[in-house]
Amino acid sequence: MWVRLLAACGMTPSLWGSPSRAAAAEADWTERLFAAKNVREAAAAIGAGAPIDTRDVAWGNTPDIAENGQVVPISIASRVPGTEAIGVLIEKNPNPMAAWFDVLPGTDATFRTNFKLGESSSVVALIKAGGKLYTSSHEIKVTIGGCGG
């Protein structure tokens, strides 16, 4: 149907581009990102240079101690100017790269969701802005019953 609609509008196949090539490039990029085992590998996957530590991240209701590692609320708000994306890397999880959120221009660079932490770990916010990668980390201790044990 789209082919007929585009043709009816005077667009020829040469003007359509190659969606299969673009889709393959996107799949390759995200596959490399979610295969990342540390911040350095994540930075390489998104084509950024060496990560820069920043204090321009608010952790909202992210706990220091999580009573239940099955459901840990994590809230990240970036105040880095020109934030394009926010990622979450949980260092001690079997698959550390947990999420990647694109941020539309002019929108609030904030998200809140739940993650599973297999054990106490550093959670790293990856902020992409202006072709650079900024990082901020937050330690979360996972306990049994919330009593430090």
Buried (B, 14 or more C-beta within 10 A) or exposed (E): EEEEEBEEEEEEEEEEEEEEEEEEEEEEBBEBBBEBEEBEBBBBBBEBEEBBEBEBBBBEEBBEEBBEBEEBEBBBBBEBEBBBBBBBBBBBBEEBBBBBBEBEEEEEBBBEEEBEBEEBBEBBBBBBBEEBBBBBBBEBBBBEEEEEE
